[in-house]
């Protein structure tokens, strides 16, 4: 027979452990980012800081709920079966985090000059997921018993379905767009393959995790889905951070140089992903991010020039 603690606190404890591990990854990647990319634009650094703050708030609130339930209310079986306002913040913080990351990728895709329909679809799904996550938080306050969470399953379905669909749309769009930039030149194609690999690993993992979370929530009436939902926000943040710091991972190209039109070698850092004031000249100098795909275009131009 399943005990009251086994219904909710067991899955929640496992989910919190996974969440804490992933938070450690977030901390590490955040430190790497701020240490290695000091020249990135201020708004990008602020964006990363906001995501880090949201993840920190998320893990702290989960710890507070577990401490309140297991220590302060030790022996109170009713406390094991009900959520409070602290726990209800989990869907909201997760929804906001996922929306911010997805909108960031939507902006990245816009640099690739994709159609407005695709970008608008990504934005709409991101906002829908965020609002549904906030709605789920409100519903938890109205129906705090874990075994009765299925009473507001329509909200959860919209929340997780929109998030999963958006992740898949972002991943497929980025991969398709990057494949179109293949040139046949080894240097350029190597960079493209690297970006595709990072995109697939991070995008598909988050999408699959969300789909599993939704499937478990619909299939089981206990709290087993908490194993997945508690750590969902960290997957989104890690996917973004992995993309940002992947610029420093390619040892094969750490000393890569190219030859400019005057025949002089130029260092690789001039052509890799740059974020911020030194990325471009003109109107985009202080506000935009020049992504790996823009670097690919530069390499394509250089290759074509050398062929002439």
SVG drawing of the C-alpha trace seen along z (x, -y; Angstrom):
<svg xmlns="http://www.w3.org/2000/svg" viewBox="-12 -53 62 55">
<polyline fill="none" stroke="black" stroke-width="0.4" points="0.0,0.0 1.3,-3.4 1.8,-5.7 0.8,-9.4 4.5,-10.3 5.0,-7.9 2.2,-9.7 3.8,-13.1 7.0,-13.5 8.7,-10.4 8.6,-11.6 9.1,-15.2 12.3,-14.2 13.7,-12.5 12.6,-15.5 14.3,-17.9 17.5,-15.9 17.5,-16.0 16.7,-19.7 19.6,-20.4 22.0,-18.5 20.9,-20.4 21.1,-23.7 24.8,-22.8 25.2,-22.6 23.5,-25.9 25.9,-27.5 28.9,-26.0 27.8,-27.2 26.9,-30.6 30.3,-31.0 32.0,-29.9 29.9,-32.3 30.6,-35.3 34.3,-34.4 34.9,-33.8 32.5,-36.2 33.1,-39.5 32.8,-41.4 29.2,-40.2 26.5,-42.9 25.1,-44.1 21.5,-43.0 22.7,-39.5 24.5,-39.3 21.4,-40.7 19.3,-38.1 21.5,-35.3 21.5,-36.8 17.7,-36.9 17.5,-33.3 20.0,-32.4 18.0,-34.3 14.8,-32.5 16.5,-29.1 17.8,-30.1 14.4,-31.2 12.9,-28.0 15.3,-25.6 15.1,-27.7 11.3,-27.6 11.3,-23.9 13.7,-23.4 11.5,-25.6 8.4,-23.5 10.2,-20.2 11.6,-21.6 8.2,-22.9 6.5,-19.6 9.1,-17.1 10.5,-19.0 8.1,-21.7 5.0,-19.5 6.7,-16.2 4.1,-13.6 1.2,-15.5 -0.1,-13.2 -2.4,-15.9 0.6,-18.1 2.1,-15.3 -0.9,-15.4 -1.4,-19.1 0.5,-21.9 0.9,-25.4 1.6,-28.8 5.3,-28.0 4.9,-24.8 2.5,-26.6 5.3,-28.8 6.9,-25.9 4.7,-26.0 4.9,-29.8 8.7,-30.0 9.0,-27.1 6.6,-28.7 8.4,-32.1 11.8,-30.5 10.8,-28.4 9.1,-31.4 12.2,-33.6 14.4,-30.9 12.1,-30.2 11.7,-33.8 15.4,-34.2 15.7,-31.4 12.9,-33.0 15.0,-36.1 18.0,-34.0 16.0,-32.4 14.9,-35.8 18.6,-36.5 18.5,-33.6 15.8,-35.5 13.2,-32.8 9.5,-33.6 7.4,-35.6 4.9,-32.8 7.5,-30.5 8.8,-33.2 5.3,-34.2 4.3,-30.6 7.3,-30.2 6.4,-33.4 2.7,-32.5 3.5,-29.0 6.0,-30.5 3.5,-33.0 0.8,-30.3 3.1,-28.0 4.0,-30.8 0.4,-31.9 -0.7,-28.3 2.1,-27.8 1.0,-30.8 -2.6,-29.4 -1.4,-26.1 0.1,-27.9 -3.2,-29.6 -5.0,-26.2 -2.7,-24.6 -3.8,-27.2 -7.4,-26.4 -7.0,-22.6 -4.0,-22.0 -4.4,-18.2 -1.8,-16.3 -4.2,-13.5 -6.7,-16.0 -4.4,-17.8 -6.2,-16.2 -9.1,-18.5 -7.2,-21.2 -5.5,-18.9 -6.7,-21.0 -4.4,-23.8 -1.5,-21.5 -2.1,-19.9 -2.0,-23.4 1.1,-24.3 3.3,-21.3 2.0,-20.7 2.7,-24.2 6.2,-24.0 7.0,-20.7 5.7,-21.8 7.7,-25.0 10.9,-23.1 10.4,-20.8 9.6,-23.8 12.6,-25.7 14.9,-22.7 13.7,-21.7 13.8,-25.2 17.3,-25.8 18.6,-22.5 16.9,-23.1 18.2,-26.6 21.7,-25.6 21.7,-22.7 20.9,-25.2 24.1,-27.1 26.3,-24.1 28.9,-25.2 31.2,-22.3 34.1,-24.1 35.5,-22.0 36.0,-24.9 32.5,-26.3 30.7,-22.9 32.6,-21.9 31.2,-24.9 27.7,-24.2 27.8,-20.6 28.9,-21.7 26.0,-24.1 23.5,-21.5 24.8,-18.9 24.4,-21.3 21.0,-22.3 19.8,-18.7 21.2,-17.7 19.7,-20.5 16.4,-21.0 15.4,-17.4 16.3,-16.6 14.0,-19.4 11.2,-18.4 11.4,-14.7 11.5,-15.6 8.4,-17.7 6.5,-15.1 7.4,-12.4 6.3,-14.7 2.9,-15.3 2.5,-11.5 3.2,-10.5 0.8,-13.2 -2.0,-12.0 -1.4,-8.3 -1.0,-8.3 -3.1,-9.9 -0.3,-10.0 2.5,-12.5 5.0,-10.6 5.0,-13.5 6.7,-15.6 9.9,-13.8 10.0,-15.5 8.3,-18.9 10.5,-20.0 13.6,-20.0 12.1,-21.2 13.2,-24.9 16.8,-23.9 16.8,-22.1 15.7,-25.3 18.4,-27.4 21.0,-24.8 20.0,-24.6 20.5,-28.3 23.8,-28.4 25.1,-25.4 24.4,-27.4 26.1,-30.5 29.3,-28.9 29.7,-26.3 31.9,-28.9 34.7,-27.8 34.4,-24.0 35.9,-23.3 39.5,-22.6 40.1,-21.7 39.4,-25.3 41.0,-27.0 44.0,-28.2 42.1,-28.5 43.1,-31.5 41.9,-32.8 43.5,-34.9 41.8,-38.2 41.7,-40.0 45.1,-41.6 46.8,-38.2 47.2,-38.8 46.1,-36.1 43.4,-37.1 42.6,-35.3 39.6,-33.0 38.0,-35.1 37.1,-37.7 34.9,-35.2 33.4,-33.1 30.3,-33.9 30.5,-37.4 27.9,-39.0 27.8,-42.7 29.5,-45.9 32.4,-44.3 30.3,-42.0 29.3,-44.3 29.5,-47.8 26.7,-50.2 23.2,-50.2 23.5,-46.7 26.7,-47.6 25.3,-48.0 22.1,-46.1 22.2,-42.8 23.8,-39.4 25.7,-38.0 25.3,-34.3 27.3,-31.4 25.2,-31.5 26.4,-35.0 30.0,-33.7 29.2,-31.0 28.2,-33.6 31.4,-35.4 33.4,-32.3 31.4,-31.6 32.3,-35.0 35.9,-34.5 36.0,-31.1 34.4,-32.5 36.9,-35.3 39.8,-32.9 38.5,-30.9 38.6,-33.9"/>
</svg>
